[in-house]
Every structure is written in structure tokens, then in C-alpha cells.
Amino acid sequence: MTEYAGLSPDLNRLIQGRPPESGELLRSLSVGLDSLTEFLGRHYLEDYIPQGGSKIKFVTGRPGSGKTHFARLLLAQAGEKGYLTVSFSAKEIWLHDFREVYLEILRQCDIERVLSGCAGQIVRELGYRPEDIPPDRSFLDYLLDRGEGDALSRGEIRSALRRYFTRNSLLDNCFAACCSLLTGGLLGHPALENASRELLLGYLHGDKTVKLSQLRALGLSPSGITRFNARHLLRSLAEVVRLAGYKGLLVLIDDMETLLVRAAASPIHYTKLRREDTYESIRQLIDDIDSMRYVLFLFCFDRELMDNENYGMKSYQALWLRIQNEIVSARFNRFADILDLDRYADEAYDSDTLCAMSRRLAEVLRSGGVEASPISPETAAGLAERAQFGGVGLPCLVNREVVEGGIEHG
């Protein structure tokens, strides 16, 4: 894709037909999709997930149908509502081994930041304000400075750590013990040496150089992180995220059509075995989702991954039987597990909507110095007709019409 000098990265992304990174710009460009994200935000982000529910949504459509734009818009909305959000591409992370998926989610969550949130919640529960504690002092140091760091206060800290972690039935035992030790270190009681802290963090992040015998010296009974226990560890992570004060965890996995790429030179190349392992991993996640809490997964992919009989999801019956819609409504079902943005476009994008979409895009491009004009109602009607038979989604056709006209006259 051509990069245009003097334009911001977000404007270059728009010219290339890709959604911008800026959440504010995403919202300003969102015409039509915003009603769908607001619906999901109301029913899932504000209601179902904070009540302890978990859900998987599959977002599909033709290339250029707005899948990534929609997912990032929902991601930005979730962040504003108090969720911890994670996003990555299947072009960058192997999906056939759920251990790799879990470790990437853990890395992006920043477990130290999450546990710092837990420490702050404990401080509040004990009747103090975290913002009153100097940055270079621990909570125990703060109590000692006030003459309140007696045995009773230390006992209350230990009791809170047990309640949050080691006696929490939703947490894996070893994961809970690690979180308890690290959070205690942040609070200043029980004290944790820096070498022990690095060891615990290395273990949590799957560092294979960490020896399990070293962890046993800290009183843990560890086992390695594998594809078999990674989902249970993810459930533990989601619970700790909630304890830290977040409403929940939203995980976006984009570009899953990468599973169909046949070129051996591709950095991420799936053999038949790896592709089926990926489908099996998703199947197991679907079966386990009801045992998780406070998690929303978004899997985004071009519709070929769903429609391809030989290599797509339909080729793995154990997965396909779990995600296909048994009853297909004549109208777009916003509660469905599979959100087909092509069907949504047929229902939601009339000529007025397409013209409004083009006006927003033209305004953004002109603000960056690119000459651009919105499309006419006649052009919008023609694009809608072309989209019925083409291989590109309607939002992409509108984008091309506005951008190519702007580049041509710029």
C-alpha cells in the first residue's frame, strides 16, 4: 500500500481502506455500525458481562465489510466503560496452541498493573485511600509512618490476600499463590525480594528458563503452562481482572482468515494439522465459556473462513455444529453468535446512510489536506447494487469512491 508523505498514520490507513487507530476518529467515521456497537454495549458490556457472564461472538463478512472497524469501535467503547481490552491479529500469534493465545492475553493485560489494581482495592477495603500513599512507599510503610503498622493491620492485609486469591475457588491454585505473593509485595506485606518477584513474573509469562524447583522454594506447587490448562488460567486471569476493579475483559482476535493462507513463505502458515488444532481449540473454548466469567471474545474473519467447505470452519464438524445458527431469521439478529456484516449492510445501509458515511470520510480527508467529495445518492444506489454481486463489502466501496476521487483531484 502507498504511504503518502505529510499525512498522519490514521489518514494513510483510511486511504488504504483500513480503519484508523484513534478511537475518536473511529467514532466520528462510524455511520450505521454505531447502532450495532451501541446495542452490544448496552446488552453485553453494561448488563450481561458485568453480571458474571461470558460470551463469544464471531464477526464475519466480505473483505471491506467493516469487521475490523466494528471490532475496534466496540473495543474503544469497552475501554470507556471500564473494561480491560486486548487485541491481536492471527497474522502475528499462532492460534493452534491456546497456550500462545493465553500468554499474549496475559502480556497485553500487564499482570503487574492488574495486581496493582488489586492492591489498591485492598487498601480501600481496609479504609484508606491509595492516592494518599507516596509513590516511593508501600502501604505497610505508609501505615508505619502513621504508627498503625501493628500486628492487627498486618493480619488484615494477609486476610484480604487470602480472600482475594488463595481462598478464591475461581482461581487456579498456583496462579492464585503467585498473585498473592506479588500483590503482597506491592502492599509491603508479606515482603517479597526482587529476585523472587522476577521469578514469579517469569513463571506467569511462560518463561521456559524458570525451573519449577525454584518456585517450590517459595511454597508453590507449580505445573507448566500448557495448551491443556491455559483456558483454566485464562478464567483465573479474568477473575483477577475483575478483582482489580475492571468490569471485565474483552479479547479481540482479528484476521482469522489467515488460517486459509496456503503460501508456505507466509510468516504464519497453517498446515492441515495446525488448522484443525485451531478449530479444536476454539471448539473447546466454546464448551468452556460458560465456566468463565467477565469475558467477551470477538473472533473476526472474512466469510471465506466460514464458507470454505474444504478448509474453513465447515470442514471441522465439531466446531461448525456449535456455531451455526439453527434458525435463520429474515432479519439481522443482533443477539446471534455469528454477526454477518454483509447481512447487516443489506438491512442498515440505505442511500442516505451511504451518503452520510461518505460525507464523514470526506470531511476527515479534507481536514488532513486531501481533496475529497462525498458521493451522490445516485452513486450510493449504484454501489449498493454492485455490492450484491461483488467480492468487496459496501463500506469499502464507499471508501474507494471517496478516496480515489480525492487522490485523483489532489
C-alpha positions as CSV (number, residue, x, y, z in Angstrom):
1,M,0.0,0.0,0.0
2,T,1.2,3.5,-0.9
3,E,2.2,5.8,2.0
4,Y,1.5,9.5,1.4
5,A,4.1,11.8,2.9
6,G,2.9,14.6,5.1
7,L,-0.3,12.7,6.1
8,S,-0.8,11.3,9.6
9,P,-0.7,7.4,10.1
10,D,-4.5,7.4,10.6
11,L,-5.2,9.3,7.3
12,N,-2.8,6.9,5.5
13,R,-4.8,4.0,7.0
14,L,-8.0,5.5,5.7
15,I,-6.6,6.0,2.2
16,Q,-5.5,2.3,2.2
17,G,-9.1,1.3,3.2
18,R,-8.1,0.4,6.8
19,P,-9.8,1.7,10.0
20,P,-7.9,4.4,12.0
21,E,-6.3,3.6,15.3
22,S,-7.8,6.6,17.1
23,G,-10.9,5.8,19.0
24,E,-12.2,9.4,18.5
25,L,-11.7,9.2,14.7
26,L,-13.3,5.7,14.6
27,R,-16.5,7.1,16.3
28,S,-16.6,10.2,14.0
29,L,-16.5,7.9,10.9
30,S,-18.9,5.3,12.2
31,V,-22.2,5.6,10.3
32,G,-24.5,2.6,10.5
33,L,-22.2,0.4,12.6
34,D,-22.6,2.6,15.7
35,S,-26.1,1.4,16.3
36,L,-24.8,-2.2,16.3
37,T,-22.0,-1.4,18.7
38,E,-24.4,0.6,21.0
39,F,-26.7,-2.4,21.0
40,L,-24.0,-4.8,22.0
41,G,-22.6,-2.3,24.5
42,R,-26.0,-2.0,26.2
43,H,-26.9,-5.7,26.3
44,Y,-23.4,-7.2,26.9
45,L,-20.9,-4.6,28.1
46,E,-23.3,-2.9,30.5
47,D,-25.5,-5.9,31.5
48,Y,-24.6,-9.5,30.8
49,I,-20.8,-9.5,31.2
50,P,-20.6,-7.3,34.4
51,Q,-23.2,-9.7,35.9
52,G,-20.7,-12.6,35.6
53,G,-21.5,-13.8,32.1
54,S,-19.1,-14.7,29.3
55,K,-19.6,-14.7,25.6
56,I,-18.0,-15.5,22.2
57,K,-19.0,-13.5,19.1
58,F,-17.9,-14.4,15.6
59,V,-17.8,-11.3,13.3
60,T,-17.7,-12.1,9.6
61,G,-18.3,-10.6,6.2
62,R,-16.6,-10.0,2.8
63,P,-13.3,-8.1,2.8
64,G,-14.1,-4.4,3.4
65,S,-17.4,-5.0,5.1
66,G,-16.2,-3.2,8.3
67,K,-15.2,-6.1,10.6
68,T,-12.1,-4.5,12.0
69,H,-13.7,-1.1,12.2
70,F,-16.7,-2.6,14.1
71,A,-14.4,-4.6,16.4
72,R,-12.2,-1.6,17.2
73,L,-15.2,0.6,17.8
74,L,-16.5,-1.9,20.3
75,L,-13.1,-2.2,21.8
76,A,-12.9,1.6,22.3
77,Q,-16.4,1.6,23.8
78,A,-15.4,-1.2,26.2
79,G,-12.4,0.7,27.4
80,E,-14.6,3.7,28.1
81,K,-17.0,1.5,30.1
82,G,-14.2,0.2,32.4
83,Y,-13.1,-3.0,30.6
84,L,-9.5,-4.2,30.2
85,T,-9.1,-4.7,26.4
86,V,-6.8,-6.9,24.4
87,S,-6.4,-7.2,20.7
88,F,-4.1,-9.0,18.3
89,S,-4.0,-10.5,14.8
90,A,-3.9,-14.1,13.8
91,K,-1.2,-12.9,11.4
92,E,1.1,-12.4,14.5
93,I,0.1,-15.0,17.1
94,W,-0.3,-18.8,16.5
95,L,-3.8,-19.9,17.3
96,H,-3.4,-23.7,17.2
97,D,-1.8,-23.8,20.6
98,F,-4.1,-22.0,23.2
99,R,-1.0,-21.6,25.4
100,E,0.3,-18.9,23.0
101,V,-3.1,-17.2,22.9
102,Y,-3.3,-17.1,26.7
103,L,0.3,-15.8,27.1
104,E,-0.4,-13.0,24.6
105,I,-3.6,-12.0,26.5
106,L,-1.6,-12.1,29.8
107,R,1.2,-10.0,28.3
108,Q,-1.2,-7.3,27.0
109,C,-3.1,-7.2,30.3
110,D,0.1,-6.4,32.1
111,I,-0.3,-8.5,35.2
112,E,1.7,-6.2,37.4
113,R,-0.7,-3.3,36.5
114,V,-3.7,-5.6,37.2
115,L,-2.3,-6.7,40.6
116,S,-1.5,-3.1,41.4
117,G,-5.3,-2.5,40.9
118,C,-6.0,-5.4,43.3
119,A,-3.6,-3.9,45.8
120,G,-5.5,-0.6,45.5
121,Q,-8.8,-2.3,46.1
122,I,-7.5,-4.0,49.2
123,V,-6.2,-0.6,50.5
124,R,-9.7,0.9,50.0
125,E,-11.4,-2.1,51.7
126,L,-9.1,-1.5,54.8
127,G,-10.4,2.1,55.0
128,Y,-7.5,4.0,53.3
129,R,-7.0,5.9,50.0
130,P,-4.4,4.6,47.6
131,E,-3.8,8.1,46.3
132,D,-2.6,9.2,49.8
133,I,0.3,6.7,49.7
134,P,3.5,8.3,48.3
135,P,4.8,6.6,45.1
136,D,8.0,5.5,46.7
137,R,6.3,4.0,49.8
138,S,4.4,0.7,50.2
139,F,1.1,0.5,52.0
140,L,2.8,-1.0,55.0
141,D,5.4,1.8,55.0
142,Y,2.5,4.3,55.0
143,L,0.9,2.5,58.0
144,L,4.2,2.5,59.9
145,D,4.6,6.2,59.2
146,R,1.2,6.8,60.8
147,G,2.0,4.5,63.7
148,E,-0.6,1.9,62.5
149,G,1.5,-0.9,61.2
150,D,0.8,-3.2,64.1
151,A,0.2,-7.0,64.1
152,L,-3.5,-6.4,63.7
153,S,-3.1,-4.3,60.5
154,R,-0.7,-6.9,59.1
155,G,-3.2,-9.7,59.8
156,E,-5.9,-7.7,58.0
157,I,-3.6,-7.5,54.9
158,R,-3.0,-11.2,55.0
159,S,-6.7,-12.0,55.4
160,A,-7.5,-9.8,52.4
161,L,-4.9,-11.5,50.3
162,R,-6.4,-14.9,51.2
163,R,-9.9,-13.7,50.4
164,Y,-8.8,-12.3,47.0
165,F,-6.6,-15.1,45.9
166,T,-5.7,-18.3,47.7
167,R,-9.2,-19.0,49.0
168,N,-10.9,-17.9,45.8
169,S,-12.4,-21.1,44.3
170,L,-12.4,-19.5,40.8
171,L,-8.6,-19.3,40.6
172,D,-6.1,-21.9,39.8
173,N,-4.2,-22.7,43.0
174,C,-0.7,-21.9,41.7
175,F,-1.9,-18.8,39.8
176,A,-3.6,-17.6,43.0
177,A,-0.5,-18.2,45.1
178,C,1.7,-16.2,42.6
179,C,-0.8,-13.3,42.6
180,S,-1.0,-13.3,46.4
181,L,2.8,-13.1,46.7
182,L,3.1,-10.4,44.1
183,T,0.3,-8.3,45.5
184,G,1.7,-8.7,49.0
185,G,5.0,-7.4,47.7
186,L,3.2,-4.4,46.3
187,L,1.5,-3.8,49.6
188,G,4.8,-4.3,51.5
189,H,3.5,-7.3,53.5
190,P,4.4,-10.1,53.3
191,A,7.7,-8.7,51.9
192,L,8.9,-10.1,48.6
193,E,12.5,-9.9,47.4
194,N,13.1,-8.6,43.9
195,A,14.7,-11.9,42.8
196,S,11.5,-13.8,43.9
197,R,9.3,-11.2,42.2
198,E,11.2,-11.7,38.9
199,L,10.9,-15.5,39.2
200,L,7.1,-15.3,39.8
201,L,6.6,-13.0,36.8
202,G,8.8,-15.2,34.6
203,Y,6.7,-18.2,35.5
204,L,3.4,-16.4,34.9
205,H,4.6,-15.3,31.5
206,G,5.7,-18.8,30.5
207,D,9.4,-18.2,30.6
208,K,10.8,-21.7,30.0
209,T,14.1,-20.9,31.7
210,V,12.3,-20.7,35.1
211,K,12.7,-24.0,36.9
212,L,9.8,-25.3,38.8
213,S,12.1,-26.4,41.7
214,Q,12.9,-22.7,42.2
215,L,9.2,-21.9,42.7
216,R,8.7,-24.8,45.2
217,A,11.2,-22.9,47.4
218,L,8.6,-20.1,47.6
219,G,6.0,-22.6,48.8
220,L,4.3,-23.1,45.4
221,S,3.3,-26.4,43.8
222,P,3.6,-25.4,40.2
223,S,3.0,-27.1,36.9
224,G,4.0,-25.9,33.5
225,I,1.7,-23.8,31.3
226,T,0.3,-26.0,28.6
227,R,-2.4,-25.9,25.9
228,F,-4.5,-28.1,28.3
229,N,-4.5,-25.8,31.3
230,A,-4.3,-22.4,29.5
231,R,-8.1,-22.0,29.4
232,H,-8.3,-22.6,33.1
233,L,-5.6,-20.0,33.6
234,L,-7.5,-17.5,31.4
235,R,-10.5,-18.0,33.6
236,S,-8.3,-17.2,36.6
237,L,-6.9,-14.1,34.9
238,A,-10.4,-12.8,34.1
239,E,-11.4,-13.1,37.7
240,V,-8.3,-11.2,38.9
241,V,-9.0,-8.5,36.3
242,R,-12.4,-8.1,37.9
243,L,-10.9,-8.0,41.4
244,A,-8.7,-5.2,40.2
245,G,-11.7,-3.0,39.6
246,Y,-12.4,-3.6,35.9
247,K,-15.8,-4.6,34.7
248,G,-14.4,-7.4,32.6
249,L,-12.0,-8.5,29.9
250,L,-12.6,-8.1,26.1
251,V,-10.4,-10.0,23.8
252,L,-10.3,-9.3,20.0
253,I,-8.7,-11.8,17.7
254,D,-8.7,-10.4,14.1
255,D,-7.6,-11.7,10.6
256,M,-8.5,-15.3,11.3
257,E,-8.8,-15.9,7.6
258,T,-5.0,-16.3,7.9
259,L,-5.8,-20.0,8.6
260,L,-6.6,-20.4,4.9
261,V,-3.4,-18.8,3.6
262,R,-1.6,-21.5,1.5
263,A,1.7,-19.7,0.8
264,A,4.5,-21.5,2.6
265,A,6.5,-18.3,2.6
266,S,3.9,-16.6,4.9
267,P,5.3,-15.9,8.4
268,I,2.2,-17.7,9.8
269,H,1.4,-20.7,7.7
270,Y,-1.1,-23.3,8.9
271,T,-0.8,-26.9,7.9
272,K,-3.9,-29.1,7.9
273,L,-3.0,-30.3,11.3
274,R,-2.4,-26.9,12.8
275,R,-5.6,-25.6,11.2
276,E,-7.6,-28.4,12.7
277,D,-5.9,-27.9,16.1
278,T,-7.0,-24.2,15.9
279,Y,-10.6,-25.3,15.2
280,E,-10.4,-27.8,18.1
281,S,-9.0,-25.1,20.4
282,I,-12.0,-22.8,19.5
283,R,-14.4,-25.7,20.0
284,Q,-13.0,-26.3,23.5
285,L,-13.2,-22.6,24.3
286,I,-16.9,-22.6,23.3
287,D,-17.5,-25.6,25.5
288,D,-15.7,-23.9,28.4
289,I,-17.1,-20.4,28.0
290,D,-20.0,-21.0,30.5
291,S,-17.5,-21.8,33.2
292,M,-15.7,-18.5,32.7
293,R,-16.8,-15.1,34.0
294,Y,-16.5,-11.5,32.9
295,V,-15.0,-12.3,29.4
296,L,-16.1,-11.3,25.9
297,F,-14.3,-12.8,22.9
298,L,-14.5,-11.4,19.4
299,F,-13.2,-13.5,16.5
300,C,-13.1,-11.6,13.2
301,F,-12.6,-13.2,9.8
302,D,-13.5,-12.9,6.1
303,R,-16.6,-15.0,5.3
304,E,-14.4,-17.5,3.2
305,L,-13.3,-19.0,6.5
306,M,-16.9,-19.9,7.2
307,D,-18.0,-20.8,3.7
308,N,-14.9,-22.8,2.5
309,E,-16.1,-26.5,2.6
310,N,-12.6,-27.9,2.4
311,Y,-10.5,-25.8,4.7
312,G,-12.9,-23.5,6.6
313,M,-14.9,-24.0,9.8
314,K,-17.4,-26.2,7.9
315,S,-14.6,-28.7,7.4
316,Y,-14.4,-29.3,11.1
317,Q,-17.9,-30.5,12.1
318,A,-17.3,-30.5,15.9
319,L,-16.8,-26.7,15.7
320,W,-19.4,-26.0,13.0
321,L,-22.2,-27.7,14.8
322,R,-21.6,-25.4,17.8
323,I,-21.6,-22.1,15.9
324,Q,-24.1,-22.5,13.1
325,N,-27.5,-20.8,13.5
326,E,-30.2,-23.5,13.6
327,I,-32.9,-20.9,13.0
328,V,-32.1,-18.2,10.4
329,S,-34.3,-15.1,10.7
330,A,-35.3,-13.0,7.7
331,R,-34.0,-10.0,9.8
332,F,-30.5,-9.5,11.1
333,N,-30.3,-11.0,14.6
334,R,-28.1,-8.8,16.9
335,F,-28.0,-11.5,19.5
336,A,-26.7,-14.2,17.2
337,D,-23.3,-15.8,17.9
338,I,-22.3,-15.1,14.2
339,L,-22.6,-11.4,13.3
340,D,-22.6,-11.3,9.4
341,L,-21.9,-7.7,8.5
342,D,-22.9,-8.3,4.9
343,R,-26.4,-9.2,6.0
344,Y,-26.3,-6.2,8.4
345,A,-25.3,-3.9,5.5
346,D,-28.3,-5.1,3.4
347,E,-30.6,-4.1,6.3
348,A,-28.9,-1.0,7.7
349,Y,-27.1,0.8,4.8
350,D,-29.6,2.7,2.6
351,S,-28.6,5.5,0.2
352,D,-28.9,8.2,2.9
353,T,-26.6,6.2,5.2
354,L,-24.0,5.7,2.5
355,C,-24.0,9.4,1.6
356,A,-23.6,10.2,5.3
357,M,-20.7,7.7,5.5
358,S,-19.0,9.4,2.5
359,R,-19.5,12.9,4.0
360,R,-17.8,11.9,7.3
361,L,-14.9,10.4,5.4
362,A,-14.6,13.4,3.0
363,E,-14.5,15.8,6.0
364,V,-11.7,13.9,7.7
365,L,-9.7,13.7,4.5
366,R,-10.1,17.4,3.8
367,S,-9.1,18.2,7.3
368,G,-5.8,16.4,6.5
369,G,-5.2,18.3,3.3
370,V,-6.7,15.7,0.9
371,E,-9.2,17.0,-1.6
372,A,-12.3,14.8,-1.3
373,S,-16.1,15.0,-2.0
374,P,-19.0,12.9,-0.8
375,I,-20.8,10.6,-3.1
376,S,-24.3,11.4,-4.6
377,P,-27.4,9.4,-3.9
378,E,-27.3,8.0,-7.4
379,T,-23.7,6.8,-6.8
380,A,-24.8,5.3,-3.5
381,A,-27.5,3.4,-5.2
382,G,-25.1,2.1,-7.8
383,L,-22.6,1.0,-5.1
384,A,-25.3,-0.9,-3.2
385,E,-26.2,-2.7,-6.4
386,R,-22.6,-3.6,-7.1
387,A,-22.1,-4.9,-3.6
388,Q,-24.8,-7.5,-4.1
389,F,-22.6,-9.4,-6.6
390,G,-19.1,-8.3,-5.8
391,G,-16.4,-9.7,-3.5
392,V,-15.9,-6.5,-1.6
393,G,-18.1,-5.1,1.2
394,L,-20.2,-2.0,0.8
395,P,-18.2,0.3,3.3
396,C,-15.0,-0.4,1.3
397,L,-16.7,0.5,-2.0
398,V,-17.8,3.9,-0.5
399,N,-14.2,4.4,0.9
400,R,-12.7,3.7,-2.6
401,E,-15.1,6.1,-4.3
402,V,-14.3,9.0,-1.9
403,V,-10.6,8.3,-1.6
404,E,-9.9,7.7,-5.3
405,G,-11.8,10.8,-6.2
406,G,-9.8,12.8,-3.7
407,I,-6.4,11.4,-4.8
408,E,-7.3,12.0,-8.4
409,H,-8.1,15.6,-7.8
410,G,-5.5,16.2,-5.1
